[in-house]
């Protein structure tokens, strides 16, 4: 059985993965978008920031043991983090 902080890690990983999506999309479409480095940041900065979020999310997931193939608590925690960050970003930018 996984400790409580493992679920927190998966939740945070989901948040990083969700945050990667808008930055990668804006980066690859050549558009500026807000990052911690500017508002707006150039497309290249967004592509790099998106990749960094992807890498951190993936590193957390693999460091905690991966997700597996079926729906399980790990997948649920990561999905909840992804959903939470997605709703937060929608409200923040919308």
C-alpha positions in Angstrom: 0.0 0.0 0.0 1.3 3.4 -0.9 1.8 6.1 1.7 -0.4 9.3 1.6 2.4 11.4 0.3 2.7 9.2 -2.8 -0.9 10.2 -3.7 0.1 13.8 -3.2 3.0 13.3 -5.6 0.7 11.7 -8.2 -1.7 14.6 -7.8 1.1 17.2 -8.3 2.4 15.2 -11.3 -1.1 15.5 -12.9 -1.0 19.2 -12.3 2.4 19.6 -14.0 1.2 17.5 -16.9 -2.0 19.7 -17.3 0.1 22.9 -17.1 2.4 21.5 -19.9 -0.5 21.3 -22.4 -1.3 25.1 -22.9 2.4 26.0 -23.0 3.4 23.3 -25.4 0.4 24.2 -27.7 1.1 27.9 -27.7 4.8 27.2 -28.3 4.3 24.9 -31.2 1.8 27.2 -32.8 4.2 30.1 -32.6 2.1 32.2 -30.2 3.1 34.1 -27.1 1.6 33.2 -23.7 2.1 34.0 -20.1 4.9 32.1 -18.2 6.8 32.9 -15.1 9.4 34.6 -17.4 7.1 37.2 -18.9 3.6 38.1 -20.0 3.5 37.2 -22.8 6.6 35.0 -23.2 7.8 34.2 -26.7 6.7 30.9 -28.3 10.1 29.3 -27.8 10.0 30.1 -24.1 6.5 28.5 -23.9 7.7 25.4 -25.7 10.6 25.1 -23.2 8.4 25.8 -20.2 5.8 23.3 -21.4 8.5 20.7 -21.9 9.9 21.4 -18.4 6.4 20.9 -16.9 6.1 17.6 -18.9 9.5 16.4 -17.7 8.7 17.2 -14.0 5.4 15.5 -14.2 6.8 12.5 -15.8 9.8 12.3 -13.4 7.4 12.4 -10.4 5.3 9.6 -11.9 8.2 7.4 -12.8 10.0 8.1 -9.5 6.9 7.0 -7.6 6.7 3.7 -9.6 4.6 4.6 -12.7 0.9 4.4 -13.3 0.2 0.8 -14.6 -2.2 -0.1 -17.3 -5.6 -0.1 -15.6 -7.5 2.5 -13.6 -6.1 2.4 -10.1 -5.6 4.9 -7.2 -2.4 6.2 -8.7 -4.1 7.0 -12.0 -7.0 8.5 -10.1 -4.7 10.8 -8.1 -2.9 11.9 -11.2 -6.2 12.4 -13.1 -7.6 14.4 -10.2 -4.5 16.6 -10.2 -4.8 17.0 -14.0 -8.5 18.0 -13.7 -7.9 20.3 -10.8 -5.1 22.2 -12.6 -7.2 22.3 -15.8 -10.2 23.9 -14.0 -7.9 26.3 -12.2 -6.2 27.4 -15.4 -9.6 27.7 -17.2 -10.8 30.0 -14.4 -7.5 31.9 -14.2 -7.1 32.6 -17.9 -10.8 32.8 -18.7 
